[in-house]
Amino acid sequence: MIDLTNKQRNDFFQTGFFILSNVFRPDEIDEMKSSFQSLQETAFSLANLHSEELKPEKETYVMHQGSQFVLGQIRQGINCGQPSIRRVSWCGAAEPLLSEYGNDPRLLSIASQLLGSKEMSQLINQAHFKLPGDEVEFEWHQDSTHRGYGGKYWQDVNGRGSYVQTLTAIDEISQRNGTVYFIPNSVKLGHLNLPRTLNNCLESEKFRLEDAVPIEMKIGSVAVFHPYSIHGSQPNRSNKSRHVFINGFAYPRANSRQYPGEGAGRTVVCQY
Ligand SMILES: O=C(O)CCC(=O)C(=O)O
């Protein structure tokens, strides 16, 4: 059980994010890393089978062993034209160990305290790879957009966002290998309906990208962020992979959309 301090709760609801150190032990991270390695091998085999469909400007979705492998093609640089792994959604179906770690009591206790509910709906159990030279990046966004806020499948039941995203560092994370940048205090803007790119976006007058701060993370630490917190990340410019393990939890009944993957949307309960 992780008992959040008042500062951490304030950081989540006001600044938009905080980082907890040493949540997972090195031996636990090694186990997760082996699962990431298997997923990576599977992803590249699938990419070979689907090579004709892969394009730099689009995502190709392949369901395999209950997980959704999201593949692309590298659009520039020395590996231009090679396949890339954008993400593996509900990765715990293909790698059951990641399903177990995805509802680890430590993650559940963090999310439960912030949501104000012991019972939660787990929507995200996802692997991000960012291999050297793969040019994978995540445009500026609010997670609320990906959850479908403002649409028919989402209701902010607890009136405080109803969603918590956690990002576990499987590798050390720095600015050089594609860390996430957050715009502090963007939570107060609420859900903005940001488009995929911010060019010509009227809403972007409400915040300044220059204010974004990078988070640096040690292996085994967990970043926790609010669904309205504006964030994004750039390609990995180092020569080592940058793996992160994402798990996201919603207040019960906030979501009514079916997420891809066998087991996605499962009910999880914090026992503490
Ligand atoms: O893996 C990354 O760099 C980005 C993660 C992210 O943006 C998210 O989980 O919403």
The ligand as an ORCA input file, in Angstrom:
! r2SCAN-3c Opt
* xyz 0 1
  O       5.438      6.912    -23.634
  C       5.410      8.118    -23.790
  O       6.426      8.768    -24.077
  C       4.123      8.920    -23.697
  C       3.102      8.373    -22.761
  C       1.829      9.168    -22.802
  O       1.773     10.215    -23.381
  C       0.620      8.721    -22.110
  O       0.653      7.667    -21.446
  O      -0.414      9.406    -22.193
*
